[in-house]
Amino acid sequence: MRKTGVSPSTIARAGGIAALALAVAAPVVLATPTPALAARNEDSSAEVVAFYRSRGYQPLWFSARSGAAAQQLTQLLLTARADNRNPNNYRAKAVAGAVRAAVASRDPMAIRRADMMLSQAFVDYVRDLKRDPNVGIIYVDPELRPTPPSASTILMEAASAPSLGDYIGQMQFMNPIYASLRQALASRIYSNSHEYRQLVLNLERARALPSSRGKYVIVNPPAARLYMYENGRVVDSMRVVAGRPGQISETPMMNAYIRFVALNPYWNSPPDITSRKLAPTILKEGRAYFTKRGYDLVDHFGPDAHVLNPMSVDWRAVAAGRVQVNLRQRPGPANSMGKMKFMFPNAQGIWLHDTPEREKIDDAARLQSNGCVRLEAASRLSRWLFNGRPPSPKGARPEQKVNLPQPVPLYITYLTAVPSGTSIVYFNDFYGKDEGQMRSMRMASL
């Protein structure tokens, strides 16, 4: 892990002309205007006109409450290279000229023209940023896939912001992680070409993170941490143990809703763990292993599973990988799931869970699981998810399902460049995703 500092004075300048000059020079491969873009603009223009009609053609960007929003948005458009977008897509120079003319003349028609140009450009810009980044995320729940909002939604959210200047200046229409990484790119706050490329790659991943103001959870395996967000701010965080590097055991990028908690959970052993770790011990200990360790051999995993005779299996063949069986560990102090697991049902068999193995949480190298995410403080997460009233198990019955008051979005991401105060912290590319994307992306050299 390494850190690149950003001084408060640099951050202050990043919203001004100094940042504009730096960002224009940032070497990023640009998207070029296309017929499809022109068609999108045409489609949204009617909504933009309808928005102004609904407010009696009162200005948005030049209203008494807008502050410096017009100038701030103009600078975002002119520096769209920091978003890996072409400023020409948003007619950035024409918009800047219209804003200058409106400010200089104060002519009502010039103001109306500039205001509507700003709104059209803002709609096109936001819709571009909120598209699926196509970086290998599994969308368990399709509604958590980034989707460009309508023009009316974009403009109504901007108009309802308590401070339009803050909304634009802080890029509150995007996730705060995205806004900070973009700030670092636009201000050229990186030490070398490798950090630059890391910022670009991570900015793409951050597009899939929400700008919503409600509750959501972010898990970042490179940082080995989980973050609880409310209203765009981190309210709590904890250490986690994520998947080991390796194609089978890595924790995937995934967007899903946490829907329920399972109390007194079973642990279903993955086939490779059964073959590699459990079967050799069973060969040594025999039937006593199942009594002592709390395991059952079952015909399948599920609530209606039937327990089988463990001595009916050729465990040498299991250890050699020639035969697969289903081993399930009963709830108890040694159960790998601990006291609870948080479920967002998915085909990959990934979940968040408690753990009795505290030494792995305390280890500095916390990429040791088989893909699932072990939590430092499962009870604390439960309390937060259940709004301060976490459920308790009723008796010893296994797999007691308790639905959340409402599903909470979970974003398992892969960020190797993370904002931390006024700095960017860089983490090792444990899974090789940066390296793979750097080879596939066409980037200009510094």
C-alpha positions in Angstrom: 0.0 0.0 0.0 1.3 3.4 -0.9 -0.2 7.0 -0.6 0.0 10.0 -2.8 -0.9 13.2 -1.0 -3.2 16.0 -2.2 -2.9 19.2 -0.2 -5.9 21.3 0.7 -4.6 24.2 -1.5 -4.4 21.8 -4.4 -7.9 20.6 -3.9 -9.1 24.2 -3.7 -7.4 25.0 -7.0 -8.8 21.9 -8.7 -12.1 23.6 -9.1 -10.5 26.6 -10.9 -8.5 27.6 -13.9 -5.3 25.9 -12.7 -7.0 22.5 -12.6 -8.5 23.3 -16.0 -5.1 23.8 -17.7 -3.8 20.6 -16.0 -6.7 18.5 -16.9 -6.7 19.5 -20.6 -3.2 18.1 -20.8 -4.1 14.8 -19.2 -3.3 12.0 -21.7 -6.4 9.8 -22.0 -7.8 7.9 -24.9 -11.0 9.8 -25.9 -14.3 8.7 -27.2 -15.2 10.6 -30.4 -18.6 12.0 -31.3 -20.7 9.4 -33.1 -24.1 9.3 -34.8 -25.4 7.3 -31.8 -24.4 10.2 -29.5 -26.2 12.7 -31.8 -29.3 10.5 -31.7 -29.2 10.4 -27.9 -28.8 14.2 -27.7 -31.8 14.6 -30.0 -33.9 12.1 -27.9 -33.2 14.1 -24.7 -33.6 17.6 -26.1 -37.4 17.3 -26.0 -37.2 16.4 -22.3 -34.9 19.4 -21.7 -37.4 21.7 -23.3 -40.2 20.1 -21.3 -38.2 20.6 -18.1 -38.0 24.4 -18.8 -41.6 24.6 -19.8 -42.6 23.0 -16.5 -40.8 25.8 -14.6 -42.0 28.7 -16.7 -38.6 28.9 -18.5 -37.0 30.1 -15.3 -33.2 29.5 -15.5 -31.5 26.7 -13.6 -27.8 27.6 -13.8 -28.3 31.4 -13.7 -30.8 31.5 -10.9 -30.3 33.5 -7.8 -29.5 30.3 -5.8 -27.2 28.7 -8.4 -23.9 30.2 -7.1 -21.0 29.4 -9.4 -22.7 26.2 -10.8 -22.6 27.4 -14.4 -18.9 28.0 -14.3 -18.3 24.7 -12.4 -20.2 22.7 -14.9 -18.5 24.4 -17.8 -15.1 23.4 -16.3 -16.3 19.8 -15.9 -17.3 19.7 -19.5 -14.0 21.2 -20.7 -12.0 18.7 -18.6 -14.1 15.7 -19.6 -10.8 14.0 -20.7 -10.4 13.2 -17.0 -13.5 11.0 -17.3 -12.1 9.4 -20.5 -14.7 11.3 -22.5 -14.3 13.9 -25.3 -15.3 17.4 -24.4 -16.6 17.8 -28.0 -19.3 15.3 -27.2 -20.9 18.0 -25.0 -20.0 21.0 -27.2 -17.9 22.2 -24.3 -16.3 25.1 -26.1 -19.6 26.4 -27.4 -21.2 26.1 -23.9 -18.2 28.0 -22.4 -18.7 30.7 -25.0 -22.4 31.0 -24.4 -21.8 31.2 -20.6 -19.2 34.0 -21.1 -21.6 35.9 -23.3 -24.5 35.6 -20.9 -22.3 36.7 -17.9 -21.0 39.7 -19.9 -24.2 40.9 -21.4 -26.8 39.9 -18.8 -29.2 39.8 -21.8 -32.2 37.6 -20.9 -32.1 35.8 -24.3 -28.4 35.1 -23.9 -29.0 33.8 -20.4 -31.8 31.5 -21.6 -29.7 30.2 -24.4 -26.7 29.5 -22.2 -28.9 28.0 -19.5 -30.5 25.5 -21.9 -27.2 24.7 -23.5 -25.8 23.9 -20.0 -28.7 21.7 -19.2 -28.5 19.7 -22.5 -24.7 19.3 -22.0 -25.2 18.2 -18.4 -27.8 15.6 -19.3 -25.5 14.2 -22.0 -22.5 14.2 -19.7 -24.3 12.5 -16.8 -25.9 9.9 -19.0 -22.5 9.0 -20.4 -20.9 8.6 -16.9 -23.7 6.4 -15.7 -23.4 3.7 -18.3 -22.3 0.2 -17.4 -18.5 0.3 -17.4 -18.3 -3.3 -18.7 -15.4 -4.3 -16.4 -16.6 -7.8 -15.4 -19.1 -7.0 -12.7 -21.7 -9.7 -12.0 -25.1 -8.1 -11.7 -27.0 -10.5 -9.5 -29.9 -8.0 -9.3 -30.3 -6.3 -12.7 -31.6 -3.1 -11.3 -28.2 -2.5 -9.7 -26.6 -2.3 -13.2 -25.7 1.3 -14.0 -28.3 2.7 -16.4 -28.4 6.2 -17.8 -31.3 8.1 -16.1 -33.8 10.2 -18.1 -33.1 13.8 -18.9 -35.9 14.9 -16.7 -34.6 12.9 -13.7 -31.1 14.4 -14.1 -32.4 17.9 -14.2 -35.0 17.5 -11.5 -32.3 16.1 -9.1 -30.0 19.0 -9.9 -32.8 21.5 -9.4 -33.8 20.0 -6.0 -30.2 20.0 -4.6 -29.9 22.2 -1.5 -26.9 23.9 -3.2 -26.5 23.5 -6.9 -22.9 24.8 -6.6 -22.0 22.0 -4.2 -24.0 19.5 -6.3 -21.9 20.2 -9.3 -18.6 21.2 -7.6 -18.5 17.9 -5.6 -20.0 15.8 -8.4 -22.8 14.6 -6.1 -24.5 13.0 -9.1 -21.8 10.4 -8.9 -20.4 8.3 -6.1 -18.0 10.2 -3.8 -15.2 7.7 -4.7 -15.6 8.5 -8.4 -15.5 12.2 -7.7 -12.3 12.0 -5.7 -10.5 9.8 -8.2 -11.6 12.1 -11.0 -10.3 15.0 -9.0 -6.9 13.3 -8.7 -6.8 12.7 -12.5 -7.9 16.2 -13.4 -5.4 17.8 -11.1 -2.6 15.3 -12.1 -2.2 14.1 -8.5 -0.1 11.0 -9.4 3.6 10.3 -9.1 4.2 8.2 -12.2 2.6 6.5 -15.3 1.6 3.4 -13.3 -0.4 5.5 -10.8 -2.0 7.4 -13.6 -3.1 4.1 -15.2 -4.4 2.8 -11.9 -6.5 5.9 -11.5 -8.0 5.6 -14.9 -8.8 1.9 -14.4 -10.3 2.5 -11.0 -12.3 5.4 -12.2 -14.1 3.0 -14.6 -14.9 0.6 -11.8 -16.2 3.4 -9.7 -18.8 4.2 -12.3 -20.7 1.1 -11.1 -21.0 2.5 -7.5 -24.1 4.4 -6.5 -24.8 8.0 -6.1 -27.9 7.3 -4.1 -28.5 8.8 -0.7 -29.8 5.7 1.1 -28.0 2.8 2.7 -25.6 0.6 0.9 -22.5 -1.5 1.5 -19.2 -1.5 -0.3 -16.7 -4.4 0.0 -13.2 -3.8 -1.4 -11.0 -6.9 -1.3 -7.7 -5.1 -2.2 -8.2 -2.9 1.0 -9.6 -5.9 2.9 -12.4 -3.7 4.2 -16.2 -3.3 4.3 -17.8 0.2 4.3 -21.4 1.0 5.4 -22.7 4.1 3.7 -25.7 6.3 4.5 -26.5 9.5 2.5 -23.3 9.3 0.6 -21.0 9.1 3.7 -19.2 6.2 5.4 -20.9 5.7 8.8 -18.9 2.6 9.8 -16.3 0.2 8.4 -14.6 -3.0 9.4 -11.9 -5.4 8.3 -12.7 -8.4 6.2 -11.1 -11.5 4.8 -11.7 -11.9 1.1 -10.8 -14.6 -1.4 -7.3 -15.8 -2.1 -5.7 -14.9 -5.4 -6.5 -17.7 -7.9 -9.2 -18.1 -10.4 -11.4 -20.4 -8.2 -11.1 -18.6 -4.9 -11.1 -14.9 -5.8 -14.0 -12.8 -4.6 -15.8 -11.6 -7.7 -17.0 -8.0 -8.4 -20.7 -8.2 -7.8 -23.7 -5.9 -7.3 -26.6 -7.5 -5.4 -29.2 -6.9 -2.7 -28.5 -8.3 0.8 -32.0 -9.8 1.4 -31.8 -11.8 4.6 -29.6 -13.1 7.4 -29.3 -16.8 8.2 -28.8 -17.5 11.9 -27.1 -20.7 13.1 -25.9 -21.4 9.6 -24.6 -24.5 8.1 -21.2 -24.4 6.3 -21.3 -26.2 2.9 -17.8 -27.2 2.0 -16.7 -26.4 -1.5 -15.6 -29.4 -3.6 -12.0 -28.3 -3.8 -11.8 -27.8 0.0 -13.4 -31.2 0.6 -10.9 -32.8 -1.7 -7.8 -30.9 -0.7 -8.2 -30.4 3.1 -11.1 -32.5 4.6 -10.8 -35.8 2.9 -7.1 -36.5 3.9 -8.1 -35.9 7.5 -11.1 -38.1 7.2 -8.8 -40.9 6.0 -6.8 -40.6 9.2 -9.6 -40.2 11.7 -12.4 -42.2 10.1 -16.0 -41.9 11.5 -14.8 -40.0 14.6 -14.0 -37.0 12.3 -17.7 -36.4 11.7 -18.7 -36.6 15.4 -15.8 -34.5 16.6 -15.9 -31.8 13.9 -19.7 -31.6 13.5 -19.8 -32.7 9.8 -22.5 -34.5 7.9 -22.3 -36.2 4.5 -25.5 -35.2 2.6 -27.1 -36.1 -0.7 -27.2 -32.4 -1.7 -27.1 -28.9 -0.1 -30.5 -27.5 0.8 -33.2 -27.5 3.5 -34.4 -30.9 2.5 -31.0 -32.6 2.4 -30.7 -36.2 3.6 -27.8 -37.3 5.8 -25.9 -40.3 4.4 -23.5 -42.9 5.9 -20.0 -41.3 5.6 -18.3 -44.7 5.5 -20.1 -45.5 2.3 -17.7 -43.2 0.4 -14.3 -44.0 -1.1 -12.5 -41.1 0.6 -9.2 -41.9 -1.2 -11.1 -41.2 -4.5 -12.4 -38.0 -2.9 -8.9 -36.9 -1.9 -7.7 -37.7 -5.4 -10.4 -35.6 -6.9 -12.0 -38.5 -8.7 -15.2 -38.4 -6.7 -17.2 -35.4 -5.4 -19.3 -35.4 -2.3 -21.3 -32.9 -0.2 -20.0 -32.2 3.3 -22.0 -29.9 5.5 -20.8 -28.6 8.9 -23.5 -28.2 11.6 -23.9 -24.9 13.5 -21.6 -24.6 16.5 -18.5 -22.8 17.9 -16.2 -24.3 15.2 -18.5 -23.7 12.3 -16.7 -21.7 9.6 -19.7 -19.4 9.1 -19.8 -18.4 12.8 -23.2 -17.3 14.1 -24.7 -15.7 11.0 -24.3 -15.2 7.3 -25.7 -12.4 5.1 -27.4 -13.6 2.0 -27.7 -12.1 -1.5 -28.6 -15.4 -3.4 -26.3 -15.8 -6.3 -25.1 -18.6 -8.6 -21.5 -18.1 -7.5 -22.2 -19.1 -3.9 -20.8 -15.9 -2.4 -22.0 -14.3 0.9 -20.8 -12.3 3.9 -20.4 -14.2 7.1 -19.2 -14.3 10.7 -16.1 -16.3 11.5 -14.6 -18.0 14.6 -11.1 -17.7 13.1 -10.2 -14.4 14.6 -6.6 -14.8 13.8 -7.3 -14.4 10.1 -9.1 -11.1 10.7 -6.0 -9.9 12.7 -3.6 -11.0 10.0 -2.2 -8.3 7.8 -2.6 -10.4 4.7 -6.4 -10.8 4.7 -6.9 -12.6 1.3 -7.4 -16.1 2.7 -11.0 -17.2 2.0 -12.4 -19.4 -0.7 -14.4 -16.5 -2.2 -16.8 -15.5 0.5 -16.2 -12.6 2.8 -15.5 -13.1 6.5 -16.4 -10.2 8.7 -14.6 -8.6 11.6 -17.8 -7.7 13.4 -20.9 -9.5 11.9 -23.1 -8.5 14.8 -22.3 -4.8 14.2 -23.3 -5.2 10.5 -26.4 -7.0 11.5 -27.4 -4.2 13.9 -26.9 -1.6 11.2 -28.8 -3.6 8.5 -31.7 -4.1 10.9 -31.8 -0.5 12.0 -30.6 -1.1 15.5 -32.8 -4.2 16.2 -30.7 -7.2 15.1 -32.5 -10.6 15.2 -31.5 -13.4 17.6 -31.8 -17.1 16.9 -34.9 -18.9 18.3 -33.4 -22.0 19.7 -30.7 -24.2 18.0 -32.5 -24.8 14.8 -30.1 -24.4 11.8 -30.5 -21.9 9.0 -33.0 -19.6 10.6 -33.9 -17.1 7.9 -34.7 -13.5 8.9 -35.5 -11.0 6.1 -34.1 -7.5 6.3 -36.6 -4.7 6.9 -35.8 -3.8 3.3 -33.0 -5.2 0.9 -29.7 -3.2 1.1 -27.5 -2.9 -2.0 -24.1 -4.5 -1.8 -21.3 -3.6 -4.1 -18.3 -5.9 -4.1 -15.8 -3.9 -6.1 -12.1 -4.0 -6.9 -10.4 -0.7 -6.1 -6.6 -0.5 -6.0 -6.7 3.3 -5.8 -8.9 4.7 -3.0 -9.4 8.2 -1.7 -8.4 8.7 1.9 -8.9 12.2 3.2 -6.8 14.5 1.0 -4.7 11.6 -0.4 -5.0 8.6 -2.8 -4.0 5.3 -1.3 -2.8 2.6 -3.7 -3.1 -1.1 -3.0 -1.5 -4.1 -4.6 -3.2 -5.7 -7.6 -3.6 -9.0 -5.9 -6.0 -10.5 -8.5 -4.1 -9.1 -11.5 -7.2 -7.2 -12.7 -5.3 -4.0 -13.2 -2.6 -5.8 -15.2 -5.1 -7.5 -17.4 -7.1 -4.4 -18.1 -3.9 -2.4 -18.8 -3.0 -4.8 -21.5 -6.5 -4.7 -23.1 -7.1 -0.9 -22.9 -5.6 1.3 -25.5 -4.0 4.1 -23.5 -1.7 6.9 -24.5 1.6 7.1 -22.7 2.4 10.0 -20.5 
